[in-house]
Amino acid sequence: MIKCKMEEGCPKGKTCCCCQCEERKDCNGVCDNLENIGNCGYAEMDETDAVLVMKKDTAAVIKAIAALTIQKKKIEEQEKEMRVQLVKAMEQYGVKKFESDSVTFTYTAPTVRNSIDSTKLKKELPDVAAKYTKTSNVSASVKIEVK
């Protein structure tokens, strides 16, 4: 339940937010923030309420992002398949590089990559791992997964 922190309180003695009150249509003290609960300075929400309100307020954006994300995943899968075909063709014909009007394609032969197993290093040599650990600021983001 979304609670209201308005000092004057509800004229009907309720503690819930006007947006959730079943008597709001007949109330002369109803809040004017019903359409914008996310910006209401009086609404007190737990995380479940906040998610519900956010989903309602941003439904169009959520739907558009979901559609674009699904479309993006399909395009990335197509690109991956086409890259495999292109690598095979470039190997078959011995082509290392070529250009189109807008894109340059460069073949890179298979190699071996060396990396450090940071989990193992932290476990076996925690002082060394700590000494060479770099801290970076990371911007806020939203992770979106396609199912």
Protein Blocks (a to p, Z undefined) as FASTA:
>chain_A
ZZdfbfnlpaklpabdfklpcklmmpckbcfklmmmmlpckbccdfklmmmmmmmmmmmm
mmmmmmmmmmmmmmmmmmmmmmmmmmmmmmmnopabdcdfkbccddddddddddddfklm
mmmmmmlmmmmpccdddddddddddZZ
